[in-house]
Amino acid sequence: MPTEWTPQFEQVLREHLPLLEADQHLLPEARLTALGLDSLATVQLLIGLEDALETTIPDAMLTPENFATPGALWAAMTSLATPQP
């Protein structure tokens, strides 16, 4: 799973994680819910990521697994850029 995400991705993610301290390192395996991501923040995060990364996240990708950790979310986002057969 790729974990070298873009600064834009991390910035948007941090904006929606109220329990993540500004100087705290964001680990790929961190539980987003433990960092304050709730259902409303998830919707706002989705919109923020679509705007910042200039993409559209299909409904099929809106799963708890994809929004569980930063690493899982980044893997889902990078899969959008990978051509599907």
Backbone as a chain_set.jsonl record, in Angstrom:
{"seq": "MPTEWTPQFEQVLREHLPLLEADQHLLPEARLTALGLDSLATVQLLIGLEDALETTIPDAMLTPENFATPGALWAAMTSLATPQP", "coords": {"N": [[0.848, -1.182, 0.0], [0.715, 2.121, -0.972], [2.292, 4.791, 0.785], [3.375, 7.249, 0.62], [2.109, 10.025, 0.47], [0.723, 13.014, -1.084], [1.483, 16.468, -0.262], [-0.849, 18.031, -0.426], [-2.907, 16.177, -0.02], [-2.403, 15.392, 2.656], [-2.74, 17.861, 3.934], [-5.49, 18.473, 3.504], [-6.606, 16.28, 4.791], [-5.712, 16.672, 7.453], [-7.148, 18.977, 8.076], [-9.613, 17.973, 8.704], [-9.402, 16.42, 10.915], [-9.856, 16.785, 14.01], [-8.664, 15.931, 16.399], [-6.03, 15.511, 15.924], [-2.944, 16.687, 16.628], [-1.219, 19.678, 15.622], [1.549, 19.42, 15.379], [1.874, 16.717, 15.375], [2.881, 13.659, 13.954], [1.406, 12.201, 11.138], [0.433, 9.033, 10.882], [0.364, 6.286, 8.57], [-1.203, 4.117, 9.379], [-2.908, 5.069, 11.313], [-6.008, 5.315, 13.032], [-8.661, 6.916, 11.62], [-11.086, 7.62, 12.81], [-10.375, 7.664, 15.485], [-8.935, 9.941, 15.504], [-10.792, 11.865, 15.342], [-12.489, 11.904, 13.121], [-15.707, 11.987, 12.049], [-19.047, 11.134, 10.859], [-20.098, 13.453, 9.564], [-17.758, 14.941, 9.175], [-16.485, 13.193, 7.476], [-17.91, 13.428, 5.086], [-17.338, 16.109, 4.513], [-14.579, 15.87, 4.255], [-14.422, 14.23, 2.006], [-15.428, 15.973, 0.0], [-13.502, 17.994, 0.197], [-11.17, 16.574, -0.574], [-11.821, 15.864, -3.204], [-11.931, 18.4, -4.382], [-9.309, 19.453, -3.867], [-7.63, 17.553, -5.041], [-8.564, 17.456, -7.529], [-10.457, 15.543, -8.6], [-12.99, 12.99, -8.907], [-14.627, 11.091, -6.58], [-15.865, 7.947, -6.827], [-19.09, 6.606, -5.874], [-18.914, 3.91, -5.161], [-16.504, 3.72, -3.885], [-16.87, 4.77, -1.42], [-16.501, 3.557, 1.276], [-16.353, 2.132, 4.591], [-13.897, 0.874, 4.979], [-12.131, 2.146, 3.165], [-12.016, 4.654, 4.302], [-10.827, 4.247, 6.723], [-8.129, 4.502, 7.581], [-5.327, 6.775, 7.071], [-3.533, 5.635, 5.233], [-5.092, 3.681, 3.895], [-7.008, 5.319, 2.728], [-5.403, 6.912, 1.065], [-4.431, 4.924, -0.666], [-6.824, 4.231, -1.929], [-7.36, 6.668, -3.202], [-5.154, 6.878, -4.952], [-5.695, 4.765, -6.582], [-7.59, 5.772, -8.255], [-6.184, 7.147, -10.14], [-4.926, 5.202, -11.505], [-5.069, 3.402, -14.458], [-7.817, 1.33, -15.19], [-8.337, -2.049, -16.227]], "CA": [[0.0, 0.0, 0.0], [1.55, 3.323, -1.004], [2.077, 5.677, 1.924], [3.989, 8.549, 0.332], [1.049, 10.848, -0.105], [1.068, 14.39, -1.446], [1.203, 17.466, 0.777], [-2.252, 18.46, -0.535], [-3.704, 15.132, 0.623], [-2.243, 15.5, 4.107], [-3.326, 19.13, 4.393], [-6.949, 18.315, 3.542], [-6.906, 15.311, 5.833], [-5.496, 17.323, 8.753], [-8.229, 19.949, 8.299], [-10.82, 17.264, 9.13], [-9.053, 15.561, 12.053], [-9.708, 17.727, 15.119], [-7.881, 15.399, 17.512], [-4.637, 15.396, 15.499], [-2.186, 17.895, 16.961], [-0.54, 20.268, 14.462], [2.929, 18.92, 15.271], [1.827, 15.259, 15.455], [3.099, 12.972, 12.689], [0.241, 11.436, 10.699], [0.873, 7.692, 10.496], [-0.52, 5.64, 7.599], [-2.093, 3.151, 10.019], [-3.724, 5.73, 12.336], [-7.452, 5.203, 12.833], [-9.197, 8.255, 11.406], [-12.124, 7.893, 13.804], [-9.692, 7.983, 16.738], [-8.419, 11.302, 15.35], [-11.919, 12.786, 15.333], [-13.289, 11.885, 11.895], [-17.049, 11.439, 12.228], [-19.762, 11.029, 9.586], [-20.163, 14.76, 8.916], [-16.405, 15.277, 8.744], [-16.159, 12.325, 6.342], [-18.503, 14.059, 3.897], [-16.548, 17.307, 4.247], [-13.28, 15.388, 3.781], [-14.643, 13.772, 0.635], [-15.527, 17.165, -0.849], [-12.187, 18.633, 0.213], [-10.231, 15.787, -1.381], [-12.203, 16.004, -4.614], [-11.522, 19.738, -4.819], [-7.852, 19.619, -3.806], [-6.948, 16.623, -5.944], [-9.23, 17.587, -8.823], [-10.946, 14.229, -9.0], [-14.301, 12.61, -8.405], [-14.566, 9.801, -5.907], [-17.116, 7.252, -7.117], [-19.84, 6.117, -4.72], [-18.446, 2.568, -4.799], [-15.315, 3.841, -3.033], [-17.248, 5.357, -0.137], [-16.647, 2.442, 2.208], [-15.631, 2.321, 5.86], [-12.519, 0.399, 4.819], [-11.34, 3.177, 2.485], [-11.895, 5.816, 5.179], [-10.394, 3.768, 8.037], [-6.802, 5.017, 7.915], [-4.76, 7.593, 5.996], [-2.945, 4.754, 4.221], [-6.16, 3.084, 3.095], [-7.619, 6.384, 1.935], [-4.466, 7.282, 0.007], [-4.442, 3.828, -1.636], [-8.049, 4.384, -2.711], [-7.206, 7.849, -4.063], [-4.205, 6.591, -6.031], [-6.306, 3.826, -7.524], [-8.35, 6.555, -9.22], [-5.263, 7.597, -11.184], [-4.424, 4.007, -12.179], [-6.025, 2.914, -15.461], [-8.42, 0.028, -14.917], [-8.505, -2.843, -17.469]], "C": [[0.892, 1.243, 0.0], [1.241, 4.248, 0.169], [2.717, 7.036, 1.722], [2.96, 9.441, -0.343], [1.527, 12.269, -0.343], [0.804, 15.331, -0.272], [-0.256, 17.935, 0.753], [-3.173, 17.464, 0.17], [-3.622, 15.274, 2.14], [-2.872, 16.778, 4.65], [-4.842, 19.011, 4.522], [-7.335, 17.353, 4.666], [-6.781, 15.942, 7.218], [-6.616, 18.312, 9.087], [-9.488, 19.298, 8.871], [-10.57, 16.311, 10.292], [-8.808, 16.435, 13.284], [-8.852, 17.229, 16.277], [-6.409, 15.18, 17.153], [-3.945, 16.722, 15.766], [-1.418, 18.377, 15.734], [0.865, 19.712, 14.275], [3.011, 17.395, 15.323], [1.998, 14.663, 14.061], [1.863, 12.135, 12.366], [0.718, 10.097, 10.153], [-0.117, 7.053, 9.538], [-1.554, 4.714, 8.241], [-2.971, 3.768, 11.121], [-5.206, 5.566, 12.012], [-8.038, 6.607, 12.738], [-10.292, 8.596, 12.418], [-11.502, 8.258, 15.152], [-9.124, 9.404, 16.714], [-9.547, 12.318, 15.157], [-12.757, 12.795, 14.073], [-14.632, 11.223, 12.192], [-17.762, 11.471, 10.878], [-19.842, 12.364, 8.852], [-18.781, 15.162, 8.386], [-15.98, 14.419, 7.556], [-16.696, 12.92, 5.048], [-17.696, 15.301, 3.519], [-15.155, 16.939, 3.717], [-13.375, 14.948, 2.329], [-14.669, 14.958, -0.334], [-14.177, 17.87, -0.934], [-11.174, 17.901, -0.639], [-10.548, 15.912, -2.865], [-11.754, 17.356, -5.157], [-10.001, 19.855, -4.913], [-7.123, 18.756, -4.824], [-7.574, 16.588, -7.328], [-9.657, 16.234, -9.387], [-12.366, 14.049, -8.49], [-14.174, 11.226, -7.798], [-15.898, 9.099, -6.144], [-17.771, 6.712, -5.842], [-19.346, 4.754, -4.241], [-17.231, 2.606, -3.878], [-15.631, 4.402, -1.652], [-17.564, 4.249, 0.862], [-15.914, 2.744, 3.51], [-14.165, 1.894, 5.763], [-11.635, 1.465, 4.182], [-11.111, 4.404, 3.363], [-11.437, 5.424, 6.586], [-9.083, 4.395, 8.491], [-6.311, 5.928, 6.791], [-4.176, 6.733, 4.869], [-3.989, 4.134, 3.313], [-6.815, 4.13, 2.199], [-6.705, 6.803, 0.803], [-4.409, 6.195, -1.067], [-5.685, 3.915, -2.525], [-7.928, 5.562, -3.676], [-6.246, 7.565, -5.222], [-4.768, 5.597, -7.03], [-7.146, 4.551, -8.566], [-7.478, 6.993, -10.393], [-4.715, 6.422, -11.993], [-5.456, 3.532, -13.189], [-6.525, 1.519, -15.113], [-8.611, -0.714, -16.229], [-9.957, -2.968, -17.867]], "O": [[1.736, 1.397, 0.883], [0.078, 4.465, 0.509], [2.601, 7.9, 2.592], [2.945, 9.589, -1.565], [2.589, 12.674, 0.129], [-0.003, 15.026, 0.607], [-0.833, 18.208, 1.806], [-4.104, 17.859, 0.872], [-4.643, 15.277, 2.827], [-3.476, 16.763, 5.723], [-5.413, 19.406, 5.539], [-8.291, 17.602, 5.401], [-7.658, 15.759, 8.063], [-6.987, 18.463, 10.251], [-10.332, 19.978, 9.453], [-11.426, 15.487, 10.617], [-7.663, 16.787, 13.569], [-8.36, 18.038, 17.063], [-5.629, 14.717, 17.985], [-4.313, 17.753, 15.202], [-1.013, 17.569, 14.899], [1.324, 19.548, 13.145], [4.109, 16.838, 15.316], [1.352, 15.096, 13.107], [1.337, 11.44, 13.236], [1.334, 10.035, 9.088], [-1.323, 7.257, 9.677], [-2.652, 4.544, 7.712], [-3.706, 3.043, 11.792], [-5.608, 5.667, 10.853], [-7.922, 7.396, 13.676], [-10.408, 9.749, 12.835], [-12.055, 9.08, 15.882], [-8.864, 9.996, 17.761], [-9.297, 13.483, 14.849], [-13.662, 13.621, 13.954], [-14.689, 10.045, 12.544], [-17.148, 11.8, 9.862], [-19.669, 12.402, 7.634], [-18.665, 15.667, 7.27], [-15.199, 14.869, 6.717], [-16.008, 12.915, 4.027], [-17.404, 15.521, 2.344], [-14.62, 17.617, 2.84], [-12.502, 15.262, 1.52], [-14.002, 14.934, -1.368], [-13.759, 18.292, -2.012], [-10.397, 18.531, -1.356], [-9.643, 16.052, -3.688], [-11.25, 17.439, -6.277], [-9.471, 20.306, -5.928], [-6.119, 19.175, -5.4], [-7.176, 15.803, -8.188], [-9.272, 15.843, -10.489], [-12.872, 14.873, -7.728], [-13.67, 10.302, -8.436], [-16.944, 9.588, -5.716], [-17.092, 6.404, -4.863], [-19.36, 4.477, -3.042], [-16.957, 1.637, -3.17], [-14.743, 4.497, -0.805], [-18.715, 4.029, 1.24], [-14.963, 3.525, 3.524], [-13.297, 2.494, 6.398], [-10.502, 1.665, 4.618], [-10.122, 5.115, 3.188], [-11.634, 6.183, 7.535], [-8.942, 4.776, 9.653], [-6.826, 5.862, 5.675], [-4.313, 7.068, 3.692], [-3.799, 4.066, 2.098], [-7.136, 3.851, 1.043], [-7.173, 7.029, -0.313], [-4.345, 6.51, -2.256], [-5.603, 3.696, -3.734], [-8.344, 5.468, -4.831], [-6.506, 7.974, -6.354], [-4.366, 5.585, -8.194], [-7.394, 4.012, -9.645], [-7.971, 7.187, -11.504], [-4.109, 6.621, -13.045], [-6.604, 3.281, -12.822], [-5.736, 0.634, -14.78], [-8.995, -0.115, -17.233], [-10.268, -3.598, -18.878]]}, "num_chains": 1, "name": "protein.A"}
